[in-house]
Amino acid sequence: MTDTVVVIPAWNEEANLPAVLDELRAELPDVDVLVIDDGSTDGTAEVAAAAGAIVVSFGENRGLREGIAAGYREAHERGYRFCGRVDADGQHPAAELARLLRLVRDDACDVAIGSRFAVADGYEAGRYVPSRARRFGIGILQRAMHVRLGRPFRDPGSGMAAVNDRAMPVLGVPYRSGAPEVEALLRLHRAGLRVEEVPVEMRERASGLSRLRGGKAVKLVVTVTGTLLFFRWMSRRS
């Protein structure tokens, strides 16, 4: 029995998922893999099951925020002590996730989040250069999160993370905003859990479009602003 599971929210990722699963097995052979099949209409669930992953399938597409919450909730309810999360599109290297899991296992933090923009030895500034539209959206997010968290946070939209069983219940509650990663950071801050932003390398997505592409950057900024205001209101009520 393993005490660690890696969660992968997936929607119509039949083409990308096999490589992601193969890489996880090579880098983290002793962990379980849980694929949250978000109502896919292709062979996502079948590919995941054939590779030995645990599969939880929704009867219809519910969106990323439902997939994220379900993944952490399932991990907690199944009794895992540690949980990693990567996307199904291949942009999150399994070797980097292994680094995040080691930090959580060593109790250096409750949550380790992989960051494209944080800097350390071997992880130089400017290694990831987003498009102009994405720079606009990310810049707004960074400033807003700095104000709300009281500390710099360079990659608040990152989907690569490792958490312990103290954080799973916090992250397993359904998300209300269209920016679940940002809402997750606010929840963790409110719960007093230790969050570390860790420099990582990420690849370009194998397929699909970013949520911060073109006009969607502006839309996401509005969504995040609403999320921040909601949590400020909730804090005042508490």
Buried (B, 14 or more C-beta within 10 A) or exposed (E): EEBBBBBBBBBBBBBBBBEBBEBBBEBBEEBBBBBBBBBBEBBBBEBBBEBEBBBBBBEEBBBBBBBBBBBBBBBBEEEBBBBBBBBBBBBBBBEBBBBBBEBBBEEEBBBBBBBBBBEEEEBEEEEBEBEEBBEBBBEBBBEBBBEBBEEEBBBBBBBBBBBBBBBBEBBBEEBEBBBBBBBBBBBBBEBEBBBBBBBBBBEEBBEBEBBBBBEBBBBBBEBBBBBBEBBEEEEEEE
